[in-house]
Every structure is written in C-alpha cells, then in structure tokens.
Amino acid sequence: MSQLKVNSIIPVAGVPTGGGGGIIQVKQSVKTDTASASIDRNSNWVSHGLSVSITPTSSTSKILIFGQVVVGSAINDGISLSIFKAGSALTGATGDAASNRQRQTAGMEMDYDFACTTIPFHYLDTAGGTSSITYQPALNISNSTSYTIYLNRTSGDTDAAQYIRTISVITAMEVSA
C-alpha cells in the first residue's frame, strides 16, 4: 500500500498573494563557451552573450536573479559587473552615486594572466508586469586604457594545466509576493 505524506502542497501558480515565498518558475542560462571583448571605462557594458528571460505570471511577483560570471584579463585593475533588465542597468542593484565613481552590482580586481576570478551576484527584483523580461550580467572596467576581458577563460589560455576553462551562469526565479 502506498502513502503520500506532505506538510503542504503549493499550487503551480505559487501561494496566494500575502502568503508569499512560493517558487512559481525557474529559468537558467549557462554559458560554457568562451567570449571576449576589448573595453575601457568609457565603453558600453558588455554582456558576453549571457542572459536569461522569464515571463512572470503576476506583476506583483518577485524575481530573484543570481549567478556568477568567471572572467580573466591581463588587466591589473578592477572589473565591474552590473545587472541589466530589459537592456538598462537595474539601478536598485547598484551602489550609490558618488562624484564620478562607477556604480555597479559587484566587482573584483585582476592581476594574473593565468587566473580566472568568479564574480557572484544576486538581487531580488519586482516583476512589474507580465511581459517577458531579459536579465543579463554585464561587465566594464575602471581603467581608461583598453583591455580585453575574457569570459570563462584566462587571458593567456595556452595548453597548460594552470590555464583553465569555466562556466558562467544566470538564474531567474519567480517568487510569489
């Protein structure tokens, strides 16, 4: 004889408004190949082709965006990451403005051509509608000199053990409000 024991059952569309916290859907994109772009601090932010799209079931839903990008460069300076929503920087996911400082979600410092550095990110956004939304992490640098930024590989990238290949990931989860 079979038995089914559960503490609760959550409907496919999530828990009712006010109940909050039910996961309605999850979308993920994984980039396993490499990409590169030559940028300086005056360049547009570069996404390297990593993005995820989600169509919320309710405009009051929250969208939890999280992931990691793995970058390499010969730059001896900072690399910045911002989360973009529908092609524009998600301002709620960036630091406060201060003089001419660059606003960003996350950042890191590079200083080895055979190293890759992981930049993790996460942010809880409000859907604000029921149309498809595309989120993407995008990179820029703080240096005025142009440098090539690599995704999922080191800048040297020769056939030796210290030069690695990685993945970058972005996940979007719709959470009932």
C-alpha positions in Angstrom: 0.0 0.0 0.0 1.4 3.5 -1.0 1.3 6.5 1.2 1.8 10.2 0.4 2.8 12.4 3.3 3.4 16.1 2.9 3.5 19.2 5.1 1.8 21.3 2.4 1.1 21.4 -1.3 1.9 24.6 -3.2 -0.2 25.3 -6.4 1.7 25.5 -9.7 1.0 29.3 -9.8 2.6 29.7 -6.3 1.0 30.6 -3.0 -1.8 33.2 -2.8 -0.8 36.9 -2.6 0.0 37.6 1.0 1.2 34.0 1.5 4.5 34.8 -0.2 7.5 32.8 -0.9 6.3 30.1 -3.3 8.6 29.4 -6.2 6.5 29.7 -9.4 9.1 29.1 -12.1 12.9 28.9 -12.6 14.8 29.8 -15.7 18.5 29.4 -16.2 21.2 30.0 -18.8 24.6 28.5 -18.7 27.4 29.7 -20.9 30.1 27.1 -21.3 32.0 28.6 -24.3 34.4 31.5 -24.1 33.9 35.1 -25.2 36.0 38.3 -25.2 35.6 42.0 -25.7 38.1 44.9 -25.7 36.7 47.6 -23.4 37.7 50.7 -21.4 35.8 52.6 -18.7 34.1 54.7 -21.4 32.8 51.6 -23.2 29.3 50.4 -23.1 28.7 47.5 -20.6 29.4 44.1 -22.3 27.2 41.1 -21.6 29.4 38.5 -23.4 26.1 36.7 -24.6 24.9 35.6 -21.2 21.3 36.3 -20.4 18.1 34.7 -19.1 14.5 35.6 -20.0 11.4 35.0 -17.8 7.7 35.8 -18.2 6.2 36.5 -14.8 2.7 35.1 -14.1 1.9 38.1 -11.9 3.1 41.7 -11.9 3.4 41.6 -8.1 5.8 38.6 -8.2 9.4 39.0 -7.2 12.2 37.8 -9.5 15.3 36.5 -7.8 18.3 36.9 -10.1 21.5 35.2 -9.2 24.6 33.6 -10.7 28.2 34.0 -11.4 30.5 35.2 -14.2 34.0 34.0 -14.4 36.5 36.4 -16.0 40.1 36.6 -17.0 42.2 39.5 -18.2 45.7 40.8 -18.3 44.4 44.0 -16.7 45.9 44.9 -13.3 42.8 46.8 -12.2 39.1 46.5 -11.3 36.4 44.7 -13.3 32.8 45.9 -12.7 29.6 43.9 -13.0 26.1 45.3 -13.2 22.8 43.5 -13.7 20.8 44.7 -16.7 17.0 44.4 -17.0 15.5 44.8 -20.5 18.7 46.5 -21.7 19.1 49.0 -18.9 21.2 48.8 -15.7 19.0 47.8 -12.8 19.6 50.8 -10.7 18.3 49.2 -7.5 21.0 46.6 -7.9 23.9 49.2 -8.0 25.8 51.1 -5.4 25.0 54.8 -4.5 26.2 57.5 -6.9 29.3 59.4 -5.6 31.0 62.0 -7.8 32.3 60.3 -10.9 32.6 56.8 -9.4 31.2 53.9 -11.4 28.0 52.4 -10.0 28.0 48.6 -10.1 26.4 45.5 -8.6 29.7 43.7 -7.9 33.4 43.9 -8.8 36.8 42.4 -8.4 40.5 43.0 -9.0 42.5 41.2 -11.6 46.3 40.8 -11.6 47.3 37.5 -13.1 47.1 36.4 -16.8 46.7 32.7 -15.8 43.9 33.3 -13.3 40.2 33.5 -13.5 38.1 35.2 -10.9 34.5 34.5 -10.1 32.1 37.4 -9.7 29.0 36.2 -7.9 25.8 38.3 -8.0 22.2 38.2 -6.7 19.3 40.6 -6.5 15.6 40.5 -5.7 13.7 42.5 -8.3 9.9 43.2 -8.7 8.4 41.9 -11.9 6.3 45.0 -12.5 4.4 43.3 -15.4 3.6 40.0 -17.1 5.7 40.5 -20.3 8.9 38.6 -20.8 11.9 40.2 -19.0 15.5 39.6 -20.0 18.2 39.9 -17.4 21.9 39.9 -18.1 25.1 40.5 -16.1 27.4 42.9 -18.0 31.0 43.9 -17.5 33.0 47.0 -17.6 36.4 48.1 -16.3 37.6 51.1 -14.3 40.7 51.7 -16.4 40.9 54.3 -19.2 43.2 52.1 -21.2 41.5 49.5 -23.3 41.9 45.8 -22.2 40.4 42.6 -23.4 38.1 40.9 -20.8 37.6 37.1 -21.3 34.6 35.1 -20.1 35.2 31.5 -19.0 38.9 31.5 -19.7 42.2 33.1 -18.6 43.8 35.8 -20.7 46.9 33.6 -21.5 44.8 30.5 -22.4 47.7 28.3 -23.6 47.6 24.5 -23.4 49.0 24.1 -19.9 47.4 23.0 -16.6 47.4 26.4 -15.0 45.1 27.8 -17.7 41.5 26.8 -17.0 38.1 26.9 -18.7 35.0 27.5 -16.7 31.2 28.2 -16.9 29.2 31.3 -16.2 25.5 31.1 -15.1 22.5 33.3 -14.6 19.3 32.1 -13.0 15.9 33.8 -12.6 13.3 32.5 -10.1 9.8 33.9 -10.0 8.7 34.0 -6.3 5.1 34.8 -5.3 4.7 38.0 -3.4 
